[in-house]
């Protein structure tokens, strides 16, 4: 897949995503373009299903919507609020440390550079790039498992790691599309282009997709089952 075709995919997804009931859509409304909310939500999302992340972030941010209020909570209170996210004890410890750093070093604000964000406990490139993009409107591409999987499945990149995917996207995609890539492909991945059993029969970009790694037999069975349900 060449770049113009990939951009056509993004344009179609941008038109179609409001019809999907994807957890990321509700999560984006909850974040309200607030760097702190985005930081907390993304830290919680590591190795955790999206609906679980959404509910945990809601509970925690309802009690601690600022670094100061998060710092006032004990690790045990944070654990209770974010359970059952994956590695909730480690995440509670990291969130407490992050809150302390934000309050003591940055006056309660979230830093807006990649280097400073990566220095925070439990923050990797995915989290840092999402904070920069969604929280500060800076040019950054957040590559999570959805983005990595779907760009490879489409045939736009041939990469082994999210870091390699990020580099490819930075080189090949116009900067004006960078902030949209994560949201559109995550919504698409949660609703249509699932890791297992992708809904190729309901996909608005199936005619453009190379379906790398998707078994034709499985796709055919899903299409036949959908036709039988409709008959």
N, C-alpha and C positions, 0 to 999 in steps of 0.2 A: 504494500500500500504506500502510495506517495503522499507527500504533505498536502496537496490540494484535496485529495480524497479524505484524509484524516480530518481536515478542517470542515469538510462537508458533513462528516459524521458528527462533529461537535455542534454544528449548526442545527442538525436534525434533533440531536439530544436536547439542545437548549429549547427547542420548540415543544418537545414531547414530555419533558420531565414533570411539568405541573400535573400531569394525569396520574403519576405514580404516587403511591403511598409509602415512599421510602423513608426510613428512620432519619437519614441525614437531613431531610427537608425540615423536620421538626427540630433537629439538633441545631441547624443553622439559625432558625428563628429564636431558639433559646440563647444562642451565643450573642446575638445582637451586635455583631462587629466589635465586641469587647475583647481586647487582647488577653485579659486575665481569664475570662470565661473560655475562650478558645484554648488557652494554654492548659487549663485544668481539664477540660473535656478531652483533649487529645492525649494528655498523660494517662487518663483513665482508659482510653480506648485500646491501649496496647494489649494484644492477645485477648480481647474481649469482644463478644458479639455486639453489634451496633445497638440493638434495643436495650441491652443491659447497660451499656455505656450511657445511653440517653437518660435512663431512669436514675442511675447513680449520680450523674452530673446534676440532674434536677434536684435531687435530695441535698447534695452537698452545697450547691450554689444558693439554694434557698436559705440555708443557715449561714453560709460564709461567702457572700458575693464579692468580697474584697480581700486582698492579701492580709490586711490587719485582722479581719475577723477569722480568717483561716488560721492565722498564727495563734489566735486565742484558743483554738480547739486543741485538745490533747490528741495524740496519735490514736488512742483507743476510740475517741469520738469520731475521728475521721474514718477509721476502719468500719465502724458501725454504719456510717452514712453511705459509704461507697460499696459495701458488700452487696452482691457477690462478684464484683469485677475480678478478673484474673490478677493474681499476685497483689491482692488488696492490702496486705500488710506492708509490702515493699512500697507500693504506691502511696499509702498513707504516710510513711516515713519520708518519702521524697517530696510529697506535697507540703509537709510541714517544713522541710528544709528550704524548699522553694519560697514559701511564704516569708520565712525569716530573711532570706537573701533579698527578696524584693523590698521588704520593709527597711532593712538595715542598710542596704547598699544602694537601692534605687528610689528611696522615698515612697515606696508603695506602688510604683509603676512597673510595667513589664518592659524590659529592654527591647530595642528595635533593631538590633544587628544580629546576624547569624552567629557570629563568634560568641557574643554574650549569652544568647539563648542556648547554644550548645554547651555552655559551661554550667547550666543549671542541672541539678540532679534528675536523672531519668528522662532527659530531653535529648532526642536524636534529631536527625535531619527532617524526618517526616513532621514532627511536632514543630520544630523551629520554622520550617518553610510555611506551614499552615498559619502560624501566628503572624509571620511577616506578611503573607498574602492576604488573609482574611481580616487580621486585626489591624494592620497598618497600611494596607493597600500597596505594598511594595512588590516589585516583580520577583516572584518565587514560584516554584512548582513543587507541590506536595505530592510525593509518590508513596502511596500506601499499597496494600496488597491488591485492592481493586484496580487501581491505575496500572500497576505492574502487570497484573494478569490480563486485563482487557486490551491494553496496547499491544501486548504480544499476541493475544488471540485474534485481534483484528489484522495482524500481519504488518503493523506499522513499525514495530521494533522487534529485534531478536536479541533479547538480553536475559541474563541469568539472575540479576539482582535489582532491587529497587534503585540502588545508587547508579547502576549503569543505565537504567531506564530514565532517571532524572537527567543524566548527561545528554542522552539522545534527544529527549524532548526539548531541552534548552537549546540544542543546536538546530533543531528542525522546525520548531513551532514558533510562529510570531509572538512577540512578547505580550501583545494585547490579549492573547488567549490563555496565558499562564495562570491567571487567577481563577479561571473557570474550569480548568481541566479536572482538578480534584473533585469538586462538587458534582459536576456532570457525570463523571465516570463512576463515582461512588454511588450516586442515585441510580444509575444504569445497572451497576453491579448488584445492588441490593434488590432491584426489582425485576430485571430482565436477564442480564448477562451474569448469572450466578456461577459460583465456582463449580458446583456439581449440578448437572441438569439445567444448563442454560435454556431459556425459553426462546429458542431460535424461531419458533413459529409465530411468536408475538413481537419479534424484534423489528424496530423501525429502520435499522441499518443493516439488516441481513443481506440485502442486495449488494452491499459494499464490503462486507466482512469476508476475510479469507478463512475464518473458522479454524485457525491453527490449534491443533490439539483437541478439537471437538470431534468426537466419533460420529461419522455420518449415520451409523446404525442407530445410535441413541437419539440423534436429532430427528431421524425419520420416525422412530417409535413415538416420540413426544408429539410430532406433528400428526401422526395417525390417531393417537389418543385424543388429541384436541378436536380433530374432525369427527371422531365417533361421539364425543360428548356433545358436539353441536348438532348431530343428526337426530 
